[in-house]
Amino acid sequence: MSNPNINILDTPIEFLKGVGPKKAQALQKELRVSTFRDLLFHFPFRYEDRTKFTLAKEVREEGQIVQLKATIISVEVVKGKRSSRTQAIAKDASGFINLIWFQGGKWIAENIKTGHEYVIYGKVSLYGSRKTIAHPELSLANEVSSLNKTFIPVYHSTEKLDRIGLDSRARRKLCRAILEKLPENQFQDNLSDTIKTKLKLCSRYEAINWIHFPETEEQRQAAINRLKFEELFFMQLRMLQNKELRKKKLVGAVFESVGEQFLNFYNNILPFELTGAQKRVIKEVRSDMGKGFQMNRLLQGDVGSGKTIVAILSMLIAIDNGFQCCLMAPTQILAQQHYTGIMEMLESTGVEVSFLTGSIKSKKRRQALEALADGTTDIIIGTHALIEDKVVFDNLGLAIIDEQHRFGVVQRAKLWNKNKRVAPHVLVMTATPIPRTLAMTAYGDLDVSIIDELPPGRKDIQTIHRYDPHRPKLIQFMREQIKLGRQIYVVYPLIEESAKLDLANLDMGYEYLRQYFMPPDFQISVVHGRMKAKDKDFEMQRFVEGKTQIMVATTVIEVGVNVPNASVMIIENTERFGLSQLHQLRGRVGRGAEQSYCILMSSYKLSKMGKERINTMVRTNNGFEIAEADLKLRGPGDMMGTQQSGALDFRLVNIIQDNQILIVARHIAEQIIEEDPYFQKPENSNLNKYLSKVRLRDRNWGRIS
């Protein structure tokens, strides 16, 4: 241990006294703990306040958690017909309290010492005037060290760990054993003295000691603040450094000019005036693509804001400079929609547009691949089929990825590597508005463009909440809309765990509607995720062509259906949808010139969260406001599928509650990257050493959008 080149923290956990190979294997499997360091970085999720003692007479509330110092005056085993229990009575200066054990009672009875004073800790149950603690935690008062008279850490555990003697209490002892023999120089600080002084942060050594065994509330809070800042600071530092290195080192194609195709489309073909937001974003994209480094830009825009036009104009800039483009969408329906729309827009320009999905076979597929490889194709639109090894570009200059969170990082990397000579520019599009906090956290290494206004002439969708008993009026309203020539979506939830139940629910809804909308006067399409692709596409196409007036569907239509004539979206069991999903569904209507409606149906039995979601939808159509509300209601865990990047895999941070820490961490990281991007200054040597170690452990996908 005295060897300065050996870090105790890197010692395999099996060599810690009380662990061994079998328990080490369980820790690795259950908690991913392999070394002493891993165990110390598995932080408590709450603390038991052992700084205060309660007198027996002060115990008054059911469920009260108390710590007493009392003498055991009697112990007995009470045998029942099927089982036995052990009872004890403890006494302090103010009165008595009863203790009871329903399991392990024999061991308790043999080992508890009457006439001795104990520290007793547990939850109180009241039976009349009788105060009882079931399965209390006991320690002889004269054996309780000063470390016990403090905040006691409680760790998340599993049934398996509890069974083999690695419960929270056991791991507390293991952490203490490590910290007691850990010299301070073994825990090298990864922040500079300047940062610690400026923000009044404790050292890393103090933070790790105090997060596990704080003696005061001030120590506990100081440890939490330091470790939260550290998590956010290093995440931001890595993302900003990647961004800086990409701009300085990663050569991108230089699109020097705006040429004939762009100008012809903009001046002669574009059927409407661009919004100010669209013009601003195109200017940002043009600027990036002319600088000689790879563009890596996230384009956020609410449903219907006009992202596709920005994509077309960006592709025309690439084509004018002699490069090919691709647009990758997550589903065949969405890819087909993009292909149809872009083909119509570019029909008179001479730009060659092709289409590639997994369903395109044999001759058509071969022709598409050949045209792409020899440079005949200017734009190819498709699904993840575009990343297959057989897909070879002549000169890919711009890759556009729609609804990017639906692709894995490795999938996007394959597309990104399709040009071996020069890095293609990347434009990532999403219709899910991202709150500023989440964007800073999960997408901090991308440049962000936002289309925050809708095209002129669009009418706000009227959103109305109705309960199940109002269904007759709903049917009447649907008839009126169909009579006006409009079409209607009726959407049911689909949750994997109960897919059969949900499909039955959809079938019942379909049969109910057929009573009021009977053929041949009315036609209804049915679409759900378990249908074969060709059947689903057939039904979708019937609705797109206006051959059916009503589409009964699950959330497969959330993304990728554009029917301007559809003016009504009815969402059944609204309480079972998340806010972002509800907003996406509402975005399927309101695409034409007529007034559109979104009707949220629910039962009267609504949870508090369900009511808040519905009220938010009724109150606003602003996607960014909805995204903020969703983040507050649900937290960051499942938004946007961020798990694929690992960006939100925090130990302590909650990006909603810790927004101010994030802003400070981002600001300091920006200052350092601007002044010393390679961490060459002496005061940044700790940062450099720490990040070098982290890079060895984690392969970085951060530079891929």
FENQUINOR-V822231 format. One line per field, one symbol per residue. phi: phi as a letter, one per 20 degrees, with the letter a starting at -180 (. if undefined). burial: 1 if it has 24 or more other ideal C-beta (glycine too) atoms within 12 Angstrom, else 0. Layout:
phi=???
burial=???
//
This chain:
phi=.fffedegfefgffeegndngffffffffeclddcgfgffeeffebcefdecddegfeecdfnfecccdbefdbcbddedfdbccdcbcdcdfdrdbecbcecmffffffdfdfndecedcreeddcmeedcdelfedbfgfdeffffebeefcdfccgffffdncfgfffgffffffffdeffffdffddfffffffeleffffffffffecfecfffgffffffffgggffffffffffgfffffedefdfeefcddfffffffeddgebfffgfffffffffgfffdendffccedeafgnenffffffffffffffdndecccddfcfffffffffffgffdgeenfedccbcfeedlfgfffffffffenffeccdaefgfefgfecefafdbddcelffedfffffffffefdeebfffccddbeegdgggfffeecfedfddcedbegfnfeffedcdcegfeggffgfffffffffnedcecddfcdgfcgffffffffffffffffdcefefccceccbfeffgffffffgfffgenfcecdebeffegcodccgffdcdddelgfedeffffffffffdnedeefdccdeebefecfffffffffffffbdffffffffffffdnegdfmmfgfemfdeeecfdfefdgfffffffffffffffebfdlefgfdffffffffffffedfeeffef
burial=000000011010100101100011011101101111111111110011010011010010000011111111101000000000111111110001111110001001100100011111111110000011110111101000001111111110100010000111111111111110010001101111001100101111111111111110001101111111111111111111111101100101111001001100110001000110110011011101101011111111111111111111111111111011111111111111111011001100101111111001000000011011000011111111111000111111111111111110101111110110011111111111111111111111111111110110010010111100001001101100110001111111110000000110110011011001100000111111100000011011001100011111111111111110111111111111111111111111111100011111110000000100110111011111011111111101001111011011011111110110110111111101100110100001011101100000000101111
//
